[in-house]
Amino acid sequence: MWPLFDLRIRHLDVLLRPVREADLPQLCAILPPDVGHDPRLALFPGQTMIENERRLLCMGYWKSLGTWDPASWVLHLAVIVDDEWHDRGLGTRLLHRLARVGARRGLVAFRATVLGENRRALPFLRRLSPEADVRFRDGEYQVYAPFRRRAPEPGRGA
């Protein structure tokens, strides 16, 4: 299955797949102005902050393509949920499904970066993985969340 370009994970009416270059303009268009970036990356003085953020998003995509190999086995997914869909259990169902699919394929954990202002995600991640290691660094939470032996279905207990 390498490279992962054809990877598809479907749950009900949600389909996850790797980002494609054709997705970049749409992703840039919805990029929030406070997205934040790795502070080690250079900003171009002739660009506005949002122009820099869009450029860095594209550069990150291209860099990941150039350095992707089976030994690193990292798949970058961004899950963006519109406000009207919050608190409906969509994220919980999605991550439980991803954990089950990942575990069946030999993966052992999620790694996540959570924006500093998205504190609501932290209890959610701890419910998914009570052993999660969460560290705040450079304005973001870095999360390592090992899978449970079998991720429970939402509403069926832990």
Order of alpha helices (4+ residues) and beta strands (2+ residues): beta-beta-alpha-alpha-alpha-beta-alpha-beta-beta
